[in-house]
Amino acid sequence: MKRVKTPFLAIIAICSLACKDGKKATTESSSAEAKVENQTQQMAGVTFKDESSSALFKDYQKLRKALVATAKEKAKIAAEEMKMNLGENQKEISFLTEELSQAEDVEKQRELFSEISQKVEPLFKGTIESGEMYKQFCPMAFEGKGGYWISDASEIRNPYFGNKMLTCGKVTETIK
């Protein structure tokens, strides 16, 4: 009889610990969303040579942060806002933001965001006047192919995995 009780009690103990970990993950998820929101309020002091680049950078950061929070609807809205601030000579980015704003799957939104990141990087580099932004990389994104993004903060907040792997990545370049 004692042999049956011991494994049974061990299983109950393991299950109760697993439940506590689940609650911790939920708390960490909420904490991650709060950190993202706080980061949004404390945007880096980056200035650009023209207002259109500044608006594009702010819209891009809204989109990035929506994806960090895995907020599909917020990402759609941010992409729509970004599209409105694009100029005539930015048709590729406009097409990608339009497609992202219509995507129903957050993974598809993240793929499109990666393409947008590649297109906006030279624009940001060419028009930054002062301050810093950070080119960041997650090696695990897109089935190990990796993905880059531009952030207004050096702290890693991964838009490709959100809360699943919030801090996966590294700064590969500080853009000044």
Secondary structure, 3 states (H helix, E strand, C coil): CHHHHHHHHHHHHHHHHHHHHHHHHHHHHHHHHHHHHHHHHCCCCCEECCHHHHHHHHHHHHHHHHHHCCCHHHHHHHHHHHHHCCCCCCHHHHHHHHHHHHCCCHHHHHHHHHHHHHHHHHHHHHHEEECCEEEEEECCHHHHCCEEEEECCCCCCCCCCHHHHCCCCEEEEEEC
